[in-house]
């Protein structure tokens, strides 16, 4: 195998786990050129992982939109003459490329009883590759490291400070923890001399703008691109967040991770290395989880709801207790 194309997902959380195949491919085919196909928004994540020679982006809503643009994109891939396709998503594009060898993940529902990482590694093992276990190898550029140092210095964070990253608002607000709880947690951590930094972005909508005004001054905020957020994440001792892209990225980067779950299932899509750190409501609500499930029934009953009742039920003291344990704070 000299020229390998990995078909990755288009969402950041999914792509984080797609990257587990890269170290094994590189170890078994050290001379091969490895290309990774994903969306434009995931480019920084993929480019920040070692062992990838080229990131190919498909911009569904931009330059690659429309039948003629897509055909031109496919023709460009055919000219690359790949000899192995590793297909991790539900896609038939590989059938148009004339690639002689295809390793494809079976994504049938009956097989989704394992974490994606384990399913992907099993595909490689089935092809006879030597796979020792789940390994990720993210890197940060010198430029992004300098940004991290300058940003934290400007915010009054020294190298000796304990830094905890958080994501107050996920893209789907029903799986987010209410902001007043984040503010209370940040106040308690401030008493313990722990700095808290928001590594996510508030969405450009009414909820995001309102929460942007209400977020506690104890939570450091600032505008960053994804590559810069990765550099800041590497500086964190701990990350706390709902089921989101940054939660899974933090776990893959080796940062101690606490996941807050309620609206989404934590059975098969949990932060891979930190399943023991999942916090759920102590009382199971009959509608849990919204996904995968019949749908967000709480929002159907009350269209004006911002946060799910299941996430409201997660107590600050439970999160604080686990933070203290993981950071060994007295």
C-alpha positions as CSV (number, residue, x, y, z in Angstrom):
1,X,0.0,0.0,0.0
2,X,1.6,3.2,-1.2
3,X,-1.2,5.7,-1.5
4,X,-4.0,5.5,1.2
5,X,-7.2,7.6,1.4
6,X,-9.1,7.7,4.7
7,X,-12.8,8.7,4.3
8,X,-13.5,10.6,7.5
9,X,-16.6,12.2,8.9
10,X,-17.6,15.9,8.6
11,X,-18.3,16.6,12.3
12,X,-15.4,17.4,14.7
13,X,-16.5,14.9,17.4
14,X,-16.7,12.1,14.9
15,X,-13.4,13.0,13.2
16,X,-11.5,13.0,16.5
17,X,-12.2,9.2,16.7
18,X,-11.7,8.6,13.0
19,X,-8.0,9.6,13.6
20,X,-7.4,6.5,15.7
21,X,-6.6,4.6,12.5
22,X,-3.8,6.9,11.5
23,X,-1.0,5.6,13.9
24,X,-1.8,2.0,13.0
25,X,-1.7,2.7,9.3
26,X,1.5,4.7,9.6
27,X,3.1,1.9,11.7
28,X,2.1,-0.8,9.3
29,X,2.8,1.1,6.1
30,X,5.6,3.5,7.0
31,X,6.4,4.4,3.3
32,X,2.8,5.1,2.3
33,X,1.3,8.5,1.6
34,X,-1.8,8.9,3.8
35,X,-4.5,11.4,2.8
36,X,-7.6,12.2,5.0
37,X,-10.9,13.3,3.4
38,X,-13.1,15.5,5.7
39,X,-15.1,18.7,5.8
40,X,-13.6,22.2,5.8
41,X,-14.5,22.8,9.4
42,X,-12.5,19.8,10.5
43,X,-9.4,20.7,8.7
44,X,-7.5,22.1,11.8
45,X,-8.3,18.9,13.8
46,X,-7.0,16.6,11.1
47,X,-4.0,18.8,10.2
48,X,-3.1,18.8,13.9
49,X,-2.7,15.1,14.0
50,X,0.7,13.5,13.2
51,X,1.1,11.0,10.4
52,X,-1.2,12.6,7.8
53,X,0.5,13.8,4.6
54,X,-2.4,15.6,3.1
55,X,-5.8,16.9,4.2
56,X,-8.5,16.8,1.5
57,X,-11.6,18.9,2.2
58,X,-15.0,18.6,0.6
59,X,-17.0,21.8,1.0
60,X,-20.5,20.6,0.5
61,X,-22.0,24.1,1.0
62,X,-19.3,26.0,-0.8
63,X,-16.9,25.4,-3.7
64,X,-18.0,21.7,-4.0
65,X,-21.8,22.4,-4.1
66,X,-23.7,21.3,-7.1
67,X,-23.5,18.3,-9.4
68,X,-20.8,19.6,-11.7
69,X,-18.6,20.7,-8.8
70,X,-18.9,17.3,-7.2
71,X,-18.1,15.5,-10.4
72,X,-15.0,17.7,-10.8
73,X,-14.1,16.8,-7.2
74,X,-14.4,13.1,-7.9
75,X,-12.3,13.3,-11.0
76,X,-9.6,15.0,-9.0
77,X,-9.6,12.1,-6.5
78,X,-9.5,9.5,-9.3
79,X,-6.3,11.1,-10.7
80,X,-4.6,10.5,-7.3
81,X,-4.7,6.7,-8.0
82,X,-5.2,5.6,-4.5
83,X,-4.6,1.9,-3.9
84,X,-6.4,1.6,-0.5
85,X,-9.5,3.3,0.8
86,X,-10.4,3.1,4.5
87,X,-14.0,4.1,4.7
88,X,-15.2,5.1,8.2
89,X,-18.5,6.7,7.3
90,X,-21.6,6.0,5.3
91,X,-20.4,7.0,1.8
92,X,-20.4,5.5,-1.6
93,X,-18.0,8.0,-3.2
94,X,-15.2,5.4,-3.0
95,X,-17.1,3.3,-5.6
96,X,-16.4,6.0,-8.2
97,X,-12.7,6.2,-7.6
98,X,-11.5,2.8,-8.9
99,X,-9.6,2.1,-5.8
100,X,-8.5,-1.6,-5.8
101,X,-8.6,-2.2,-2.0
102,X,-11.4,-1.0,0.2
103,X,-11.6,-1.5,4.0
104,X,-15.1,-0.4,5.1
105,X,-16.6,-0.1,8.5
106,X,-20.0,-1.8,8.8
107,X,-22.2,0.9,10.3
108,X,-25.4,-1.2,10.5
109,X,-27.3,-0.5,13.7
110,X,-27.0,-4.1,15.0
111,X,-23.2,-3.6,15.2
112,X,-23.2,-0.2,17.0
113,X,-22.8,-1.8,20.4
114,X,-19.2,-0.6,20.7
115,X,-17.5,2.7,20.8
116,X,-16.5,3.9,17.3
117,X,-12.8,3.7,18.3
118,X,-13.1,-0.1,19.0
119,X,-15.1,-0.7,15.7
120,X,-12.5,1.1,13.6
121,X,-9.6,-0.7,15.2
122,X,-11.4,-4.0,14.7
123,X,-11.6,-3.3,11.0
124,X,-7.8,-2.9,10.8
125,X,-7.2,-6.0,12.9
126,X,-9.5,-7.9,10.5
127,X,-7.1,-7.0,7.7
128,X,-4.2,-8.5,9.6
129,X,-2.7,-5.2,10.8
130,X,-0.8,-5.1,14.1
131,X,-2.9,-2.9,16.3
132,X,-1.8,-2.4,19.9
133,X,-4.6,-0.2,21.1
134,X,-6.1,3.2,20.8
135,X,-3.4,5.9,20.2
136,X,-3.8,9.5,19.2
137,X,-0.9,11.9,18.3
138,X,-2.0,15.5,18.2
139,X,0.5,18.3,17.8
140,X,0.4,22.0,18.2
141,X,2.3,24.5,16.0
142,X,4.8,26.9,17.5
143,X,2.6,29.8,16.3
144,X,-0.4,28.4,18.2
145,X,1.7,27.7,21.3
146,X,2.9,31.3,21.3
147,X,-0.7,32.5,20.9
148,X,-1.6,30.3,23.9
149,X,1.2,31.8,26.1
150,X,0.4,35.4,25.1
151,X,-3.4,34.9,25.6
152,X,-3.0,33.4,29.0
153,X,-0.5,36.0,30.1
154,X,-2.9,38.8,29.0
155,X,-5.7,37.1,31.1
156,X,-3.4,36.9,34.2
157,X,-2.8,33.2,34.1
158,X,0.7,32.1,35.0
159,X,2.4,28.8,34.3
160,X,1.9,27.7,37.9
161,X,-1.9,28.2,37.8
162,X,-4.3,25.3,37.6
163,X,-6.4,25.8,34.4
164,X,-9.7,24.1,33.8
165,X,-11.3,24.3,30.4
166,X,-15.1,24.4,30.0
167,X,-17.7,24.4,27.2
168,X,-20.8,26.2,28.6
169,X,-23.0,25.9,25.5
170,X,-23.1,23.1,23.0
171,X,-24.4,23.5,19.5
172,X,-27.6,21.8,20.6
173,X,-28.7,23.7,23.7
174,X,-30.8,20.9,25.1
175,X,-27.6,18.9,26.0
176,X,-26.0,22.0,27.6
177,X,-25.7,22.6,31.3
178,X,-27.4,25.8,32.4
179,X,-25.2,28.9,32.6
180,X,-26.0,29.7,36.2
181,X,-24.6,26.3,37.2
182,X,-21.4,27.0,35.3
183,X,-21.1,30.4,37.0
184,X,-21.6,28.8,40.4
185,X,-19.0,26.2,39.6
186,X,-16.5,28.8,38.5
187,X,-17.1,30.8,41.7
188,X,-16.3,27.7,43.8
189,X,-13.2,26.9,41.8
190,X,-12.0,30.5,42.1
191,X,-12.0,30.0,45.9
192,X,-9.8,26.9,45.3
193,X,-7.4,29.1,43.2
194,X,-8.4,27.3,40.0
195,X,-8.7,29.3,36.8
196,X,-11.6,28.5,34.4
197,X,-11.5,29.2,30.7
198,X,-14.3,28.9,28.1
199,X,-12.9,27.1,25.1
200,X,-16.2,27.2,23.1
201,X,-17.9,29.9,21.1
202,X,-21.3,31.4,22.0
203,X,-23.6,30.9,18.9
204,X,-24.7,33.9,17.1
205,X,-28.4,33.7,18.1
206,X,-30.6,35.1,20.9
207,X,-29.5,32.5,23.4
208,X,-25.9,32.8,22.7
209,X,-25.9,36.6,22.8
210,X,-27.8,36.6,26.1
211,X,-25.5,34.1,27.8
212,X,-22.5,36.0,26.5
213,X,-23.6,38.9,28.6
214,X,-24.5,36.7,31.6
215,X,-21.3,34.6,31.8
216,X,-19.4,35.0,35.1
217,X,-16.2,37.2,35.2
218,X,-14.6,34.1,36.8
219,X,-14.7,32.4,33.5
220,X,-12.0,33.6,31.1
221,X,-13.4,34.1,27.6
222,X,-11.9,35.2,24.3
223,X,-12.2,34.6,20.6
224,X,-10.1,31.8,19.2
225,X,-10.0,29.6,16.2
226,X,-10.0,25.8,16.6
227,X,-6.3,25.4,16.3
228,X,-5.7,28.0,19.0
229,X,-8.4,26.3,21.2
230,X,-6.4,23.1,20.8
231,X,-3.3,24.8,22.1
232,X,-5.2,26.2,25.1
233,X,-6.7,22.8,25.7
234,X,-3.3,21.2,26.0
235,X,-2.5,23.7,28.7
236,X,-5.5,22.6,30.8
237,X,-5.3,20.1,33.6
238,X,-9.0,19.3,33.2
239,X,-11.8,19.8,30.8
240,X,-15.6,19.8,31.6
241,X,-18.3,19.9,29.1
242,X,-21.5,18.3,27.7
243,X,-21.4,15.7,24.9
244,X,-19.7,17.9,22.3
245,X,-16.8,18.0,19.9
246,X,-14.4,19.6,22.5
247,X,-15.2,17.0,25.1
248,X,-14.1,14.2,22.8
249,X,-11.2,16.1,21.5
250,X,-10.0,16.8,25.1
251,X,-10.1,13.1,25.9
252,X,-8.2,12.1,22.7
253,X,-5.6,14.7,23.5
254,X,-5.0,13.1,26.9
255,X,-6.6,15.9,29.0
256,X,-8.5,14.6,32.1
257,X,-12.2,15.0,30.9
258,X,-15.5,15.2,32.8
259,X,-18.6,14.6,30.6
260,X,-22.1,15.9,31.5
261,X,-24.7,13.7,29.9
262,X,-28.5,13.7,29.9
263,X,-30.0,14.5,26.6
264,X,-27.7,12.2,24.7
265,X,-26.8,8.6,25.4
266,X,-23.4,7.8,26.9
267,X,-23.6,4.1,26.2
268,X,-21.5,4.0,23.0
269,X,-20.3,7.6,22.3
270,X,-18.5,8.6,25.5
271,X,-15.1,10.4,25.9
272,X,-13.1,7.3,25.1
273,X,-10.4,7.5,27.7
274,X,-12.6,9.0,30.5
275,X,-15.7,7.0,30.7
276,X,-15.3,6.8,34.5
277,X,-15.8,10.6,34.6
278,X,-19.3,10.8,33.2
279,X,-21.9,12.6,35.3
280,X,-25.6,12.0,34.7
281,X,-28.7,13.0,36.6
282,X,-29.2,10.8,39.7
283,X,-32.9,10.4,38.8
284,X,-33.6,8.9,35.3
285,X,-36.2,10.9,33.4
286,X,-38.6,8.9,31.2
287,X,-37.6,10.9,28.1
288,X,-33.9,10.3,28.5
289,X,-32.1,10.3,26.2
290,X,-33.5,12.6,23.5
291,X,-30.8,11.2,21.1
292,X,-30.8,8.5,20.0
293,X,-34.5,8.2,20.9
294,X,-37.9,9.4,20.0
295,X,-36.9,13.0,19.9
296,X,-36.7,16.1,22.2
297,X,-40.1,15.6,23.9
298,X,-39.4,18.4,26.5
299,X,-39.0,21.0,23.7
300,X,-42.1,19.6,22.0
301,X,-44.0,20.2,25.1
302,X,-42.4,23.6,25.7
303,X,-40.9,25.2,22.6
304,X,-39.4,28.1,24.6
305,X,-37.2,25.8,26.7
306,X,-33.4,26.4,26.5
307,X,-31.9,23.6,28.5
308,X,-33.2,20.0,29.0
309,X,-34.6,19.1,32.4
310,X,-32.2,16.2,32.5
311,X,-29.2,18.6,32.3
312,X,-30.9,20.9,34.9
313,X,-30.9,18.0,37.3
314,X,-27.1,17.7,37.3
315,X,-26.0,19.3,40.5
316,X,-23.0,21.7,40.9
317,X,-21.8,19.9,44.0
318,X,-21.6,16.6,42.2
319,X,-19.4,18.2,39.4
320,X,-17.3,20.0,42.0
321,X,-16.7,16.9,44.0
322,X,-15.4,15.0,41.0
323,X,-13.2,18.0,40.0
324,X,-11.7,18.1,43.4
325,X,-10.9,14.4,43.2
326,X,-9.4,14.5,39.8
327,X,-7.3,17.6,40.6
328,X,-6.4,16.3,44.0
329,X,-7.7,19.5,45.7
330,X,-8.2,19.5,49.4
